[in-house]
Structure formats: C-alpha cells, structure tokens
Amino acid sequence: MILGIDPGERRIGIAIADHETRFARPLEVIDVKVAEPVTRIVELVAEHSVDRIVVGRPVGLSGAAGAAVERQQVLLGALRDASDVEIVEYDERLTTVMANRALRDAGRSSRDTKEIRDAVAAQILLQGYLDSTR
C-alpha cells in the first residue's frame, strides 16, 4: 500500500492506494491540534501495511519554497526518523484548489467540505504520483 500525505499547518490530509489497482482514495484528515501527526501516520503505516509514503511538497506556483516547505521538511524528517518505510516527495501545487473544485462540482458546500477537503487533496496528490510512475 502507498500512503499519500498532503501536509498543512492545521490539518494533514491522508490518502491511500494499493500497488495493484493504483487508484487513490481519501483516507482521513489529521487535525494537528487533536492528534500528533507523526504518531498517527506511523499507526496508519502499520495498520494498512504501507511500504511507501508520498509526501506533498508545497511549493508556490513559481516553484519557490516558503514557510509551508519548511514545515513540510520538519514533518518529512520526523517521518524518516519514526519509520523505515520508503518516503518520496511529490509536487502538490494546486491540489487543494483542485479538491475544492471537485467537491463543489459534487454539490458540496465549502462549509461541508472542511472535514474532507484535505483528504481529497491528498488523494489528488497521490493519484498524480501514481500516474507519473506508470
């Protein structure tokens, strides 16, 4: 199994896919105020027999790194210290915008989507990674 992570300041979206079907689906959203994200991600790795983690790299449209990349690098380092699973980075530009659009097109209001938007963004990120490695 492959875990996709869309890191955010308040919430971290998680998606999952298997190697066989290569189809990503949203799994959950970790609220960083409620749960320690690295601990929860390591639990998910064990629970779902994950052998690869794809972590979104939140660069701007220009490709410049900012504060979000610094936070992502801290998460990435902590994950590498806590797990022996292969971890790769993947460009996550516009995944949240695409997730908002997909949810709106599905008839969901922005108020309804707050709980799942980040998991859908992780799904888009992970599916992009899977498609790029075919």
C-alpha positions as a Markdown table, in Angstrom:
| # | Residue | x | y | z |
|---|---|---|---|---|
| 1 | Met | 0.0 | 0.0 | 0.0 |
| 2 | Ile | 1.0 | 3.6 | -0.6 |
| 3 | Leu | 0.1 | 6.5 | 1.7 |
| 4 | Gly | -0.3 | 10.0 | 0.3 |
| 5 | Ile | 0.1 | 12.9 | 2.6 |
| 6 | Asp | -1.0 | 16.5 | 1.9 |
| 7 | Pro | 0.7 | 18.4 | 4.8 |
| 8 | Gly | -0.9 | 21.6 | 6.1 |
| 9 | Glu | -0.5 | 23.9 | 9.0 |
| 10 | Arg | -3.8 | 22.9 | 10.7 |
| 11 | Arg | -4.8 | 19.7 | 9.0 |
| 12 | Ile | -2.9 | 16.9 | 7.2 |
| 13 | Gly | -4.8 | 15.0 | 4.5 |
| 14 | Ile | -4.2 | 11.3 | 4.1 |
| 15 | Ala | -5.0 | 9.1 | 1.1 |
| 16 | Ile | -4.2 | 5.5 | 0.3 |
| 17 | Ala | -3.7 | 3.4 | -2.8 |
| 18 | Asp | -2.6 | -0.2 | -3.4 |
| 19 | His | 0.1 | -1.2 | -5.9 |
| 20 | Glu | -2.3 | -3.4 | -7.9 |
| 21 | Thr | -5.1 | -1.1 | -8.8 |
| 22 | Arg | -3.1 | 2.2 | -8.5 |
| 23 | Phe | -6.3 | 4.0 | -7.6 |
| 24 | Ala | -6.0 | 6.6 | -4.7 |
| 25 | Arg | -8.8 | 7.2 | -2.3 |
| 26 | Pro | -9.2 | 9.6 | 0.6 |
| 27 | Leu | -8.5 | 8.0 | 4.0 |
| 28 | Glu | -8.6 | 10.6 | 6.8 |
| 29 | Val | -7.7 | 14.1 | 7.9 |
| 30 | Ile | -5.4 | 14.5 | 10.9 |
| 31 | Asp | -6.2 | 17.7 | 12.9 |
| 32 | Val | -2.8 | 18.6 | 14.3 |
| 33 | Lys | -4.4 | 20.3 | 17.4 |
| 34 | Val | -6.0 | 17.0 | 18.3 |
| 35 | Ala | -3.5 | 14.3 | 17.3 |
| 36 | Glu | 0.3 | 14.2 | 16.9 |
| 37 | Pro | 0.6 | 13.7 | 13.2 |
| 38 | Val | 3.7 | 11.5 | 13.0 |
| 39 | Thr | 2.4 | 9.1 | 15.6 |
| 40 | Arg | -0.9 | 8.8 | 13.7 |
| 41 | Ile | 0.8 | 8.3 | 10.4 |
| 42 | Val | 3.1 | 5.6 | 11.8 |
| 43 | Glu | -0.1 | 3.9 | 13.1 |
| 44 | Leu | -1.7 | 4.1 | 9.6 |
| 45 | Val | 1.5 | 2.6 | 8.1 |
| 46 | Ala | 1.3 | -0.4 | 10.4 |
| 47 | Glu | -2.5 | -0.7 | 10.1 |
| 48 | His | -2.5 | -0.7 | 6.3 |
| 49 | Ser | 0.8 | -2.5 | 5.6 |
| 50 | Val | 2.2 | 0.6 | 3.9 |
| 51 | Asp | 5.5 | 0.3 | 2.1 |
| 52 | Arg | 5.8 | 3.8 | 0.6 |
| 53 | Ile | 4.8 | 7.2 | 1.7 |
| 54 | Val | 4.3 | 10.1 | -0.8 |
| 55 | Val | 4.6 | 13.5 | 0.9 |
| 56 | Gly | 3.4 | 16.6 | -0.9 |
| 57 | Arg | 5.9 | 19.3 | -1.4 |
| 58 | Pro | 4.0 | 22.6 | -1.1 |
| 59 | Val | 5.9 | 24.9 | -3.4 |
| 60 | Gly | 4.3 | 28.0 | -4.8 |
| 61 | Leu | 3.3 | 28.3 | -8.5 |
| 62 | Ser | 6.7 | 29.9 | -9.2 |
| 63 | Gly | 8.4 | 26.9 | -7.7 |
| 64 | Ala | 9.7 | 28.9 | -4.8 |
| 65 | Ala | 9.9 | 27.4 | -1.4 |
| 66 | Gly | 8.3 | 29.2 | 1.5 |
| 67 | Ala | 7.2 | 28.7 | 5.1 |
| 68 | Ala | 5.0 | 25.7 | 4.1 |
| 69 | Val | 8.0 | 23.9 | 2.7 |
| 70 | Glu | 9.9 | 24.4 | 5.9 |
| 71 | Arg | 7.0 | 22.9 | 7.9 |
| 72 | Gln | 6.9 | 20.0 | 5.4 |
| 73 | Gln | 10.6 | 19.4 | 5.8 |
| 74 | Val | 10.2 | 19.1 | 9.6 |
| 75 | Leu | 7.3 | 16.6 | 9.1 |
| 76 | Leu | 9.4 | 14.7 | 6.5 |
| 77 | Gly | 12.4 | 14.5 | 8.8 |
| 78 | Ala | 10.2 | 13.3 | 11.7 |
| 79 | Leu | 8.6 | 10.6 | 9.5 |
| 80 | Arg | 12.0 | 9.4 | 8.3 |
| 81 | Asp | 13.2 | 9.1 | 11.9 |
| 82 | Ala | 10.0 | 7.3 | 13.0 |
| 83 | Ser | 9.6 | 4.9 | 10.1 |
| 84 | Asp | 11.7 | 2.7 | 7.9 |
| 85 | Val | 9.2 | 2.9 | 5.0 |
| 86 | Glu | 10.4 | 4.5 | 1.7 |
| 87 | Ile | 9.4 | 8.1 | 1.7 |
| 88 | Val | 9.3 | 10.2 | -1.5 |
| 89 | Glu | 8.3 | 13.9 | -2.1 |
| 90 | Tyr | 5.9 | 14.9 | -4.9 |
| 91 | Asp | 4.9 | 18.4 | -6.0 |
| 92 | Glu | 1.5 | 19.2 | -4.6 |
| 93 | Arg | 0.8 | 22.5 | -6.3 |
| 94 | Leu | -2.9 | 23.3 | -6.7 |
| 95 | Thr | -4.1 | 20.1 | -5.0 |
| 96 | Thr | -6.2 | 22.0 | -2.5 |
| 97 | Val | -7.7 | 24.2 | -5.3 |
| 98 | Met | -8.5 | 21.0 | -7.3 |
| 99 | Ala | -10.0 | 19.4 | -4.3 |
| 100 | Asn | -12.2 | 22.4 | -3.6 |
| 101 | Arg | -13.4 | 22.4 | -7.2 |
| 102 | Ala | -14.1 | 18.6 | -7.2 |
| 103 | Leu | -16.1 | 18.9 | -4.0 |
| 104 | Arg | -18.0 | 21.9 | -5.3 |
| 105 | Asp | -18.8 | 20.1 | -8.6 |
| 106 | Ala | -20.1 | 17.3 | -6.5 |
| 107 | Gly | -22.6 | 19.6 | -4.9 |
| 108 | Arg | -20.8 | 20.0 | -1.6 |
| 109 | Ser | -20.7 | 23.5 | 0.0 |
| 110 | Ser | -17.4 | 24.8 | 1.3 |
| 111 | Arg | -18.8 | 24.6 | 4.8 |
| 112 | Asp | -19.4 | 20.9 | 4.4 |
| 113 | Thr | -16.1 | 20.1 | 2.8 |
| 114 | Lys | -13.7 | 21.4 | 5.5 |
| 115 | Glu | -13.6 | 18.0 | 7.1 |
| 116 | Ile | -12.7 | 16.1 | 4.0 |
| 117 | Arg | -11.0 | 18.6 | 1.7 |
| 118 | Asp | -7.5 | 17.8 | 2.8 |
| 119 | Ala | -8.0 | 14.1 | 2.4 |
| 120 | Val | -9.3 | 14.7 | -1.2 |
| 121 | Ala | -6.2 | 16.9 | -1.8 |
| 122 | Ala | -4.1 | 14.0 | -0.6 |
| 123 | Gln | -6.0 | 11.7 | -3.0 |
| 124 | Ile | -5.3 | 14.1 | -5.9 |
| 125 | Leu | -1.6 | 14.3 | -4.9 |
| 126 | Leu | -1.3 | 10.5 | -4.6 |
| 127 | Gln | -3.1 | 9.8 | -7.9 |
| 128 | Gly | -0.8 | 12.3 | -9.6 |
| 129 | Tyr | 2.2 | 10.5 | -8.2 |
| 130 | Leu | 0.8 | 7.1 | -9.3 |
| 131 | Asp | 0.0 | 8.3 | -12.8 |
| 132 | Ser | 3.5 | 9.8 | -13.1 |
| 133 | Thr | 5.2 | 6.5 | -12.3 |
| 134 | Arg | 3.3 | 4.3 | -14.8 |
